[in-house]
Amino acid sequence: MQALSVREYLRVSRDRSGEGKSPDQQHDENLAAILRQGWILHPGEPYRDTDRSASRYAKKQREDFKRLIDDLESGDFGADILAIWESSRGSRRVGEWVDLVDLCKERKVQIWVTTHGRLYDPKNARDRRSLLEDAVDAEYESDKTSERLLRSVRAAAERGAPHGKNLYGYVRLYDPQTRRLLRIEEHPEQAAVVREAARRILSGDSFRAVAREFNDRGLPARRPSRVEDRSDLGWTAPAIKQMLSTASYAGKREHKGEIIADAVWPALMDFGEWQKLQAVMYPASRRRTNDWPAKHLLAGIAICGVCGGRLHVGRQNAGKRKFDEDGNPLPRVTYKTYVCDGASKRPGGPAQSGFHVSMREELLDEVVVELLLERLERPDFLALSEDEDDKADLEREALIAEIGSYEEYLESVRAQAAAQMRFDLITDQEARVLPQIEAARVRLGKLSTLDPLVTRLVSEGGLRDRWPDMEIHEKRRLIRAVLTPMVKPIGRDWRGKKGPNRDRVVIAWK
């Protein structure tokens, strides 16, 4: 009688050494059991997944497990027995394990589990039940482990403890013997980079300008960006913005995007300053836009007075078609115009159809720029803006305090409920208080502050003389920060006339 042939599936969730020692140990024990049973090992390489979890929380695909399934489906498995060291090595997901057992039953492949010292036949009802019970137990243990880790991470966050990789700007100090974290201190060079970036953005510099200067000075990037040829891109505008969006630099501990505690590390900036920085970087009145490739001053900024849609740039014929002496048509003369295509509608209003408004590009630019400069040249402009900023700062502080009081109350309720084993109390109070926290956060997000670029340019003076030499992205940013122009349809009394028509432009000042 011919000896049965065996193929192995080897897996380990985490291999810190990177040498695959645990799968090798599984193979050694499998091989010893196979030889004792008088079986022969399949000549091909075993299926092997190193540093791959089999739970439903896994983030990496198990390439060789998929190859095992594919080979069973196609009939290329080529052995009588599938050997695994223990059942959880196969899978910690019940559904996935059921599929494997069903395929083995269909292909008449038996399953050997080394730690059980037993051969299972998927066609046998009792063996099948034993295999599936193992899968249920493995999934249950996996879920318990995940829940335990999540609770641990949340508890660490509530204590203000760090999690994951070291944050740029800081250095971690460990006990040389126990490797226990002793404290977190400011990094002697990196902390100054974070503070400088924040200070410059608050003074009106762009992310791109800050990134360019950091690269010119040869400062190592926070997280080196790489492209296909693996060359280092250094600091980038998105990297600066992402860095300054992190509340950790204000000495706060975040968990799942929520600030939940004071951090155990020192703050690199005051929390109020960080909040103001967020208002500058993410103003509620400004859509997420990229002005760098923009070629037209008001494209996407000016809006239609009929439907409220954003105007784009198109071309329009200038006058009637002309012909040469022989009657041949001459090339059309066109000009650029801001135009609404009629595809938009007012929020909450009926859809509008057809063409709405258009205005020659240089004429609308001329009107809007003049109104903008007149506004910024008012002697009281900065004083009025500072008053509004002061009011926004006071309201921002009040909202932060309000959110903090709500969160402190919920923590006290959670502690009380845990002590009394009354978890219905947590559910009831969270249902009442969490909406109030969310509403306060929405109000906080809507608080605007004057773009620091406006403050800097107005304070320096001579804006009208410098305007022609400014880059278009700065001009667009300035306009967005101060006004929104709306273009009305042309009136009957203006038809046929030329030149800028201020009456068609309605300004919404911010």
Contacts in CASP RR format, 6 or more apart in sequence:
PFRMAT RR
TARGET T0000
AUTHOR 0000-0000-0000
METHOD contacts of the structure
MODEL  1
MQALSVREYLRVSRDRSGEGKSPDQQHDENLAAILRQGWILHPGEPYRDT
DRSASRYAKKQREDFKRLIDDLESGDFGADILAIWESSRGSRRVGEWVDL
VDLCKERKVQIWVTTHGRLYDPKNARDRRSLLEDAVDAEYESDKTSERLL
RSVRAAAERGAPHGKNLYGYVRLYDPQTRRLLRIEEHPEQAAVVREAARR
ILSGDSFRAVAREFNDRGLPARRPSRVEDRSDLGWTAPAIKQMLSTASYA
GKREHKGEIIADAVWPALMDFGEWQKLQAVMYPASRRRTNDWPAKHLLAG
IAICGVCGGRLHVGRQNAGKRKFDEDGNPLPRVTYKTYVCDGASKRPGGP
AQSGFHVSMREELLDEVVVELLLERLERPDFLALSEDEDDKADLEREALI
AEIGSYEEYLESVRAQAAAQMRFDLITDQEARVLPQIEAARVRLGKLSTL
DPLVTRLVSEGGLRDRWPDMEIHEKRRLIRAVLTPMVKPIGRDWRGKKGP
NRDRVVIAWK
3 38 0 8 1.000
3 39 0 8 1.000
3 40 0 8 1.000
4 39 0 8 1.000
4 40 0 8 1.000
4 80 0 8 1.000
4 81 0 8 1.000
5 39 0 8 1.000
5 40 0 8 1.000
5 41 0 8 1.000
5 42 0 8 1.000
5 78 0 8 1.000
5 79 0 8 1.000
5 80 0 8 1.000
5 81 0 8 1.000
6 30 0 8 1.000
6 34 0 8 1.000
6 39 0 8 1.000
6 40 0 8 1.000
6 41 0 8 1.000
6 42 0 8 1.000
6 79 0 8 1.000
6 80 0 8 1.000
6 81 0 8 1.000
6 82 0 8 1.000
6 83 0 8 1.000
6 112 0 8 1.000
7 42 0 8 1.000
7 44 0 8 1.000
7 46 0 8 1.000
7 47 0 8 1.000
7 77 0 8 1.000
7 78 0 8 1.000
7 79 0 8 1.000
7 81 0 8 1.000
7 82 0 8 1.000
7 83 0 8 1.000
8 26 0 8 1.000
8 27 0 8 1.000
8 30 0 8 1.000
8 41 0 8 1.000
8 42 0 8 1.000
8 46 0 8 1.000
8 47 0 8 1.000
8 82 0 8 1.000
8 83 0 8 1.000
8 84 0 8 1.000
9 46 0 8 1.000
9 47 0 8 1.000
9 48 0 8 1.000
9 64 0 8 1.000
9 65 0 8 1.000
9 68 0 8 1.000
9 82 0 8 1.000
9 83 0 8 1.000
9 84 0 8 1.000
9 89 0 8 1.000
9 90 0 8 1.000
10 23 0 8 1.000
10 26 0 8 1.000
10 27 0 8 1.000
10 30 0 8 1.000
10 46 0 8 1.000
10 47 0 8 1.000
10 48 0 8 1.000
10 49 0 8 1.000
10 84 0 8 1.000
10 85 0 8 1.000
10 89 0 8 1.000
11 23 0 8 1.000
11 48 0 8 1.000
11 49 0 8 1.000
11 50 0 8 1.000
11 52 0 8 1.000
11 54 0 8 1.000
11 62 0 8 1.000
11 65 0 8 1.000
11 89 0 8 1.000
11 90 0 8 1.000
12 20 0 8 1.000
12 22 0 8 1.000
12 23 0 8 1.000
12 26 0 8 1.000
12 49 0 8 1.000
12 50 0 8 1.000
12 51 0 8 1.000
12 52 0 8 1.000
13 51 0 8 1.000
13 52 0 8 1.000
13 53 0 8 1.000
13 54 0 8 1.000
14 51 0 8 1.000
14 53 0 8 1.000
15 21 0 8 1.000
15 22 0 8 1.000
15 23 0 8 1.000
15 50 0 8 1.000
15 51 0 8 1.000
18 50 0 8 1.000
18 51 0 8 1.000
20 50 0 8 1.000
23 48 0 8 1.000
23 50 0 8 1.000
26 85 0 8 1.000
26 89 0 8 1.000
26 114 0 8 1.000
27 46 0 8 1.000
29 85 0 8 1.000
29 114 0 8 1.000
30 83 0 8 1.000
30 84 0 8 1.000
30 85 0 8 1.000
30 112 0 8 1.000
30 114 0 8 1.000
31 41 0 8 1.000
33 83 0 8 1.000
33 112 0 8 1.000
33 114 0 8 1.000
33 117 0 8 1.000
34 40 0 8 1.000
34 41 0 8 1.000
34 83 0 8 1.000
34 112 0 8 1.000
37 112 0 8 1.000
37 119 0 8 1.000
39 81 0 8 1.000
42 78 0 8 1.000
42 79 0 8 1.000
47 64 0 8 1.000
47 65 0 8 1.000
47 67 0 8 1.000
47 68 0 8 1.000
48 64 0 8 1.000
49 62 0 8 1.000
49 63 0 8 1.000
49 64 0 8 1.000
49 65 0 8 1.000
51 60 0 8 1.000
52 58 0 8 1.000
52 60 0 8 1.000
52 61 0 8 1.000
52 62 0 8 1.000
52 65 0 8 1.000
53 59 0 8 1.000
53 60 0 8 1.000
53 92 0 8 1.000
54 62 0 8 1.000
54 65 0 8 1.000
54 88 0 8 1.000
54 89 0 8 1.000
54 90 0 8 1.000
54 91 0 8 1.000
54 92 0 8 1.000
54 93 0 8 1.000
54 96 0 8 1.000
55 92 0 8 1.000
55 93 0 8 1.000
55 139 0 8 1.000
55 142 0 8 1.000
55 146 0 8 1.000
56 92 0 8 1.000
56 93 0 8 1.000
56 139 0 8 1.000
56 142 0 8 1.000
57 142 0 8 1.000
57 146 0 8 1.000
65 90 0 8 1.000
65 91 0 8 1.000
68 77 0 8 1.000
68 82 0 8 1.000
68 100 0 8 1.000
69 99 0 8 1.000
69 100 0 8 1.000
69 103 0 8 1.000
70 76 0 8 1.000
71 77 0 8 1.000
71 78 0 8 1.000
72 100 0 8 1.000
72 103 0 8 1.000
72 104 0 8 1.000
72 107 0 8 1.000
72 109 0 8 1.000
73 103 0 8 1.000
75 107 0 8 1.000
77 107 0 8 1.000
77 109 0 8 1.000
79 109 0 8 1.000
80 108 0 8 1.000
80 109 0 8 1.000
80 110 0 8 1.000
81 109 0 8 1.000
81 110 0 8 1.000
81 111 0 8 1.000
81 112 0 8 1.000
81 119 0 8 1.000
82 104 0 8 1.000
82 109 0 8 1.000
82 110 0 8 1.000
82 111 0 8 1.000
82 112 0 8 1.000
83 111 0 8 1.000
83 112 0 8 1.000
83 114 0 8 1.000
84 90 0 8 1.000
84 111 0 8 1.000
84 112 0 8 1.000
84 113 0 8 1.000
84 114 0 8 1.000
85 113 0 8 1.000
85 114 0 8 1.000
85 115 0 8 1.000
86 113 0 8 1.000
86 114 0 8 1.000
86 115 0 8 1.000
86 116 0 8 1.000
87 97 0 8 1.000
87 113 0 8 1.000
87 116 0 8 1.000
87 131 0 8 1.000
87 134 0 8 1.000
87 135 0 8 1.000
87 138 0 8 1.000
88 134 0 8 1.000
88 138 0 8 1.000
88 141 0 8 1.000
90 97 0 8 1.000
90 100 0 8 1.000
91 97 0 8 1.000
91 100 0 8 1.000
91 135 0 8 1.000
91 138 0 8 1.000
92 135 0 8 1.000
92 138 0 8 1.000
92 139 0 8 1.000
92 141 0 8 1.000
92 142 0 8 1.000
93 135 0 8 1.000
93 139 0 8 1.000
94 132 0 8 1.000
94 135 0 8 1.000
94 136 0 8 1.000
94 139 0 8 1.000
95 135 0 8 1.000
97 131 0 8 1.000
97 132 0 8 1.000
97 134 0 8 1.000
97 135 0 8 1.000
97 138 0 8 1.000
98 132 0 8 1.000
98 135 0 8 1.000
101 111 0 8 1.000
101 122 0 8 1.000
101 128 0 8 1.000
101 131 0 8 1.000
101 132 0 8 1.000
102 122 0 8 1.000
103 109 0 8 1.000
104 110 0 8 1.000
104 111 0 8 1.000
104 122 0 8 1.000
105 122 0 8 1.000
105 123 0 8 1.000
105 128 0 8 1.000
108 123 0 8 1.000
109 122 0 8 1.000
110 119 0 8 1.000
110 120 0 8 1.000
110 121 0 8 1.000
110 122 0 8 1.000
111 119 0 8 1.000
111 120 0 8 1.000
111 122 0 8 1.000
111 131 0 8 1.000
112 118 0 8 1.000
112 119 0 8 1.000
112 120 0 8 1.000
113 120 0 8 1.000
113 134 0 8 1.000
120 127 0 8 1.000
120 128 0 8 1.000
120 130 0 8 1.000
120 131 0 8 1.000
121 127 0 8 1.000
122 128 0 8 1.000
122 131 0 8 1.000
153 163 0 8 1.000
153 255 0 8 1.000
154 255 0 8 1.000
156 162 0 8 1.000
156 163 0 8 1.000
157 163 0 8 1.000
157 253 0 8 1.000
157 254 0 8 1.000
157 255 0 8 1.000
157 260 0 8 1.000
157 261 0 8 1.000
158 253 0 8 1.000
158 255 0 8 1.000
158 260 0 8 1.000
158 261 0 8 1.000
158 411 0 8 1.000
159 261 0 8 1.000
159 264 0 8 1.000
160 253 0 8 1.000
160 261 0 8 1.000
160 262 0 8 1.000
160 263 0 8 1.000
160 264 0 8 1.000
161 253 0 8 1.000
161 264 0 8 1.000
162 172 0 8 1.000
162 181 0 8 1.000
162 184 0 8 1.000
162 263 0 8 1.000
162 264 0 8 1.000
162 265 0 8 1.000
166 172 0 8 1.000
167 246 0 8 1.000
167 248 0 8 1.000
167 265 0 8 1.000
168 187 0 8 1.000
168 190 0 8 1.000
168 194 0 8 1.000
168 222 0 8 1.000
168 223 0 8 1.000
168 243 0 8 1.000
169 186 0 8 1.000
169 187 0 8 1.000
169 190 0 8 1.000
169 191 0 8 1.000
169 193 0 8 1.000
169 194 0 8 1.000
169 268 0 8 1.000
170 184 0 8 1.000
170 185 0 8 1.000
170 186 0 8 1.000
170 187 0 8 1.000
170 190 0 8 1.000
170 191 0 8 1.000
170 265 0 8 1.000
171 184 0 8 1.000
171 185 0 8 1.000
171 186 0 8 1.000
171 187 0 8 1.000
171 188 0 8 1.000
172 181 0 8 1.000
172 184 0 8 1.000
173 181 0 8 1.000
173 182 0 8 1.000
173 183 0 8 1.000
173 184 0 8 1.000
173 185 0 8 1.000
174 180 0 8 1.000
174 181 0 8 1.000
174 182 0 8 1.000
175 182 0 8 1.000
183 264 0 8 1.000
184 264 0 8 1.000
184 265 0 8 1.000
184 266 0 8 1.000
185 265 0 8 1.000
185 266 0 8 1.000
186 266 0 8 1.000
186 268 0 8 1.000
190 222 0 8 1.000
191 268 0 8 1.000
193 214 0 8 1.000
193 219 0 8 1.000
194 243 0 8 1.000
194 244 0 8 1.000
194 249 0 8 1.000
194 268 0 8 1.000
194 269 0 8 1.000
195 268 0 8 1.000
195 269 0 8 1.000
197 210 0 8 1.000
197 214 0 8 1.000
197 240 0 8 1.000
197 243 0 8 1.000
197 244 0 8 1.000
198 244 0 8 1.000
198 249 0 8 1.000
198 268 0 8 1.000
198 269 0 8 1.000
198 273 0 8 1.000
198 274 0 8 1.000
198 277 0 8 1.000
200 209 0 8 1.000
200 210 0 8 1.000
201 207 0 8 1.000
201 210 0 8 1.000
201 240 0 8 1.000
201 244 0 8 1.000
201 277 0 8 1.000
201 280 0 8 1.000
201 281 0 8 1.000
201 452 0 8 1.000
202 273 0 8 1.000
202 276 0 8 1.000
202 277 0 8 1.000
202 280 0 8 1.000
202 452 0 8 1.000
203 452 0 8 1.000
203 456 0 8 1.000
204 280 0 8 1.000
204 451 0 8 1.000
204 452 0 8 1.000
204 453 0 8 1.000
204 455 0 8 1.000
204 456 0 8 1.000
205 453 0 8 1.000
206 237 0 8 1.000
206 453 0 8 1.000
206 473 0 8 1.000
206 474 0 8 1.000
206 477 0 8 1.000
207 237 0 8 1.000
207 238 0 8 1.000
207 240 0 8 1.000
207 241 0 8 1.000
208 237 0 8 1.000
208 292 0 8 1.000
210 235 0 8 1.000
210 237 0 8 1.000
210 240 0 8 1.000
211 234 0 8 1.000
211 235 0 8 1.000
211 236 0 8 1.000
211 237 0 8 1.000
211 239 0 8 1.000
211 240 0 8 1.000
212 235 0 8 1.000
214 221 0 8 1.000
214 235 0 8 1.000
215 234 0 8 1.000
215 235 0 8 1.000
219 235 0 8 1.000
221 232 0 8 1.000
221 233 0 8 1.000
221 234 0 8 1.000
221 235 0 8 1.000
221 236 0 8 1.000
221 239 0 8 1.000
222 235 0 8 1.000
222 239 0 8 1.000
222 243 0 8 1.000
223 239 0 8 1.000
224 232 0 8 1.000
224 233 0 8 1.000
224 234 0 8 1.000
225 232 0 8 1.000
225 233 0 8 1.000
225 234 0 8 1.000
225 236 0 8 1.000
225 239 0 8 1.000
226 232 0 8 1.000
226 233 0 8 1.000
227 233 0 8 1.000
241 281 0 8 1.000
243 249 0 8 1.000
244 277 0 8 1.000
244 281 0 8 1.000
245 278 0 8 1.000
245 281 0 8 1.000
246 254 0 8 1.000
247 254 0 8 1.000
247 259 0 8 1.000
247 274 0 8 1.000
248 254 0 8 1.000
248 263 0 8 1.000
248 265 0 8 1.000
249 267 0 8 1.000
249 268 0 8 1.000
249 269 0 8 1.000
249 274 0 8 1.000
250 267 0 8 1.000
250 268 0 8 1.000
250 269 0 8 1.000
250 270 0 8 1.000
250 271 0 8 1.000
250 272 0 8 1.000
250 273 0 8 1.000
250 274 0 8 1.000
250 275 0 8 1.000
251 262 0 8 1.000
251 263 0 8 1.000
251 265 0 8 1.000
251 266 0 8 1.000
251 267 0 8 1.000
251 268 0 8 1.000
251 271 0 8 1.000
252 259 0 8 1.000
252 261 0 8 1.000
252 262 0 8 1.000
252 263 0 8 1.000
252 267 0 8 1.000
252 271 0 8 1.000
253 259 0 8 1.000
253 260 0 8 1.000
253 261 0 8 1.000
253 262 0 8 1.000
253 263 0 8 1.000
254 260 0 8 1.000
260 407 0 8 1.000
269 277 0 8 1.000
271 400 0 8 1.000
272 396 0 8 1.000
272 397 0 8 1.000
272 400 0 8 1.000
275 396 0 8 1.000
275 400 0 8 1.000
276 393 0 8 1.000
276 396 0 8 1.000
276 449 0 8 1.000
279 392 0 8 1.000
279 396 0 8 1.000
279 445 0 8 1.000
279 447 0 8 1.000
279 448 0 8 1.000
279 449 0 8 1.000
280 449 0 8 1.000
280 451 0 8 1.000
280 452 0 8 1.000
282 445 0 8 1.000
283 448 0 8 1.000
283 449 0 8 1.000
283 451 0 8 1.000
283 481 0 8 1.000
284 445 0 8 1.000
284 446 0 8 1.000
284 447 0 8 1.000
284 448 0 8 1.000
285 448 0 8 1.000
285 480 0 8 1.000
285 510 0 8 1.000
286 480 0 8 1.000
286 481 0 8 1.000
289 300 0 8 1.000
289 480 0 8 1.000
291 472 0 8 1.000
291 473 0 8 1.000
291 476 0 8 1.000
291 477 0 8 1.000
292 473 0 8 1.000
294 472 0 8 1.000
294 473 0 8 1.000
294 476 0 8 1.000
295 313 0 8 1.000
295 472 0 8 1.000
296 313 0 8 1.000
296 336 0 8 1.000
296 338 0 8 1.000
296 361 0 8 1.000
297 365 0 8 1.000
297 368 0 8 1.000
297 369 0 8 1.000
297 472 0 8 1.000
297 475 0 8 1.000
297 476 0 8 1.000
297 479 0 8 1.000
298 311 0 8 1.000
298 338 0 8 1.000
298 361 0 8 1.000
298 364 0 8 1.000
298 365 0 8 1.000
298 368 0 8 1.000
298 479 0 8 1.000
298 485 0 8 1.000
299 310 0 8 1.000
299 311 0 8 1.000
299 312 0 8 1.000
299 313 0 8 1.000
299 338 0 8 1.000
300 310 0 8 1.000
300 311 0 8 1.000
300 312 0 8 1.000
301 310 0 8 1.000
301 476 0 8 1.000
301 479 0 8 1.000
301 480 0 8 1.000
301 484 0 8 1.000
301 485 0 8 1.000
302 310 0 8 1.000
302 311 0 8 1.000
302 338 0 8 1.000
302 364 0 8 1.000
302 368 0 8 1.000
302 484 0 8 1.000
302 485 0 8 1.000
302 486 0 8 1.000
302 487 0 8 1.000
303 309 0 8 1.000
303 310 0 8 1.000
303 311 0 8 1.000
303 484 0 8 1.000
303 485 0 8 1.000
303 486 0 8 1.000
303 487 0 8 1.000
304 310 0 8 1.000
304 311 0 8 1.000
304 340 0 8 1.000
304 342 0 8 1.000
304 344 0 8 1.000
304 356 0 8 1.000
304 357 0 8 1.000
304 486 0 8 1.000
304 487 0 8 1.000
305 356 0 8 1.000
305 357 0 8 1.000
305 486 0 8 1.000
305 487 0 8 1.000
305 488 0 8 1.000
305 489 0 8 1.000
305 506 0 8 1.000
306 340 0 8 1.000
306 342 0 8 1.000
306 352 0 8 1.000
306 356 0 8 1.000
306 357 0 8 1.000
306 489 0 8 1.000
307 340 0 8 1.000
307 342 0 8 1.000
307 344 0 8 1.000
307 345 0 8 1.000
307 346 0 8 1.000
307 352 0 8 1.000
307 356 0 8 1.000
308 340 0 8 1.000
308 344 0 8 1.000
308 345 0 8 1.000
308 346 0 8 1.000
308 486 0 8 1.000
309 340 0 8 1.000
309 342 0 8 1.000
309 344 0 8 1.000
310 344 0 8 1.000
311 338 0 8 1.000
311 339 0 8 1.000
311 340 0 8 1.000
311 357 0 8 1.000
311 487 0 8 1.000
312 338 0 8 1.000
312 339 0 8 1.000
312 341 0 8 1.000
313 336 0 8 1.000
313 337 0 8 1.000
313 338 0 8 1.000
313 339 0 8 1.000
313 361 0 8 1.000
314 336 0 8 1.000
314 337 0 8 1.000
314 338 0 8 1.000
314 339 0 8 1.000
315 334 0 8 1.000
315 335 0 8 1.000
315 336 0 8 1.000
315 337 0 8 1.000
316 334 0 8 1.000
316 335 0 8 1.000
316 336 0 8 1.000
316 337 0 8 1.000
316 339 0 8 1.000
316 358 0 8 1.000
316 360 0 8 1.000
317 332 0 8 1.000
317 333 0 8 1.000
317 334 0 8 1.000
318 332 0 8 1.000
318 333 0 8 1.000
318 334 0 8 1.000
318 335 0 8 1.000
319 333 0 8 1.000
321 329 0 8 1.000
321 330 0 8 1.000
321 332 0 8 1.000
322 329 0 8 1.000
322 330 0 8 1.000
323 329 0 8 1.000
323 330 0 8 1.000
324 330 0 8 1.000
335 360 0 8 1.000
335 361 0 8 1.000
336 360 0 8 1.000
336 361 0 8 1.000
336 362 0 8 1.000
337 358 0 8 1.000
337 359 0 8 1.000
337 360 0 8 1.000
337 361 0 8 1.000
338 358 0 8 1.000
338 359 0 8 1.000
338 360 0 8 1.000
338 361 0 8 1.000
338 364 0 8 1.000
338 487 0 8 1.000
339 355 0 8 1.000
339 357 0 8 1.000
339 358 0 8 1.000
340 355 0 8 1.000
340 356 0 8 1.000
340 357 0 8 1.000
340 358 0 8 1.000
340 487 0 8 1.000
341 355 0 8 1.000
342 352 0 8 1.000
342 353 0 8 1.000
342 354 0 8 1.000
342 355 0 8 1.000
342 356 0 8 1.000
344 352 0 8 1.000
345 351 0 8 1.000
345 352 0 8 1.000
346 352 0 8 1.000
356 489 0 8 1.000
357 487 0 8 1.000
357 488 0 8 1.000
357 489 0 8 1.000
357 490 0 8 1.000
359 487 0 8 1.000
359 504 0 8 1.000
363 499 0 8 1.000
363 500 0 8 1.000
363 501 0 8 1.000
364 485 0 8 1.000
364 487 0 8 1.000
364 500 0 8 1.000
364 505 0 8 1.000
366 500 0 8 1.000
367 485 0 8 1.000
367 500 0 8 1.000
367 501 0 8 1.000
367 502 0 8 1.000
367 505 0 8 1.000
368 479 0 8 1.000
368 483 0 8 1.000
368 485 0 8 1.000
368 505 0 8 1.000
368 507 0 8 1.000
369 467 0 8 1.000
371 483 0 8 1.000
371 485 0 8 1.000
371 502 0 8 1.000
371 505 0 8 1.000
371 507 0 8 1.000
372 478 0 8 1.000
372 479 0 8 1.000
372 482 0 8 1.000
372 483 0 8 1.000
373 463 0 8 1.000
373 464 0 8 1.000
373 467 0 8 1.000
375 381 0 8 1.000
375 482 0 8 1.000
375 483 0 8 1.000
375 509 0 8 1.000
376 454 0 8 1.000
376 457 0 8 1.000
376 458 0 8 1.000
376 463 0 8 1.000
376 482 0 8 1.000
377 463 0 8 1.000
377 464 0 8 1.000
381 458 0 8 1.000
382 455 0 8 1.000
382 458 0 8 1.000
382 459 0 8 1.000
385 450 0 8 1.000
385 454 0 8 1.000
385 455 0 8 1.000
386 450 0 8 1.000
388 450 0 8 1.000
389 449 0 8 1.000
389 450 0 8 1.000
392 447 0 8 1.000
392 448 0 8 1.000
392 449 0 8 1.000
393 449 0 8 1.000
395 443 0 8 1.000
395 447 0 8 1.000
396 444 0 8 1.000
396 447 0 8 1.000
399 440 0 8 1.000
399 441 0 8 1.000
399 443 0 8 1.000
399 444 0 8 1.000
399 447 0 8 1.000
400 444 0 8 1.000
402 440 0 8 1.000
403 437 0 8 1.000
403 440 0 8 1.000
403 441 0 8 1.000
403 444 0 8 1.000
406 433 0 8 1.000
406 436 0 8 1.000
406 437 0 8 1.000
406 440 0 8 1.000
407 437 0 8 1.000
409 429 0 8 1.000
409 433 0 8 1.000
410 429 0 8 1.000
410 430 0 8 1.000
410 433 0 8 1.000
410 434 0 8 1.000
413 425 0 8 1.000
413 426 0 8 1.000
413 429 0 8 1.000
414 426 0 8 1.000
416 422 0 8 1.000
416 425 0 8 1.000
417 423 0 8 1.000
417 425 0 8 1.000
417 426 0 8 1.000
448 510 0 8 1.000
450 481 0 8 1.000
451 477 0 8 1.000
451 478 0 8 1.000
451 480 0 8 1.000
451 481 0 8 1.000
453 474 0 8 1.000
453 477 0 8 1.000
453 478 0 8 1.000
453 481 0 8 1.000
454 478 0 8 1.000
454 481 0 8 1.000
454 482 0 8 1.000
457 463 0 8 1.000
457 466 0 8 1.000
457 478 0 8 1.000
467 475 0 8 1.000
481 510 0 8 1.000
482 509 0 8 1.000
482 510 0 8 1.000
483 507 0 8 1.000
483 508 0 8 1.000
483 509 0 8 1.000
483 510 0 8 1.000
484 507 0 8 1.000
484 508 0 8 1.000
484 510 0 8 1.000
485 505 0 8 1.000
485 506 0 8 1.000
485 507 0 8 1.000
485 508 0 8 1.000
486 505 0 8 1.000
486 506 0 8 1.000
486 507 0 8 1.000
486 508 0 8 1.000
487 504 0 8 1.000
487 505 0 8 1.000
488 503 0 8 1.000
488 504 0 8 1.000
488 505 0 8 1.000
488 506 0 8 1.000
489 504 0 8 1.000
490 501 0 8 1.000
490 504 0 8 1.000
491 504 0 8 1.000
494 501 0 8 1.000
494 503 0 8 1.000
494 504 0 8 1.000
END
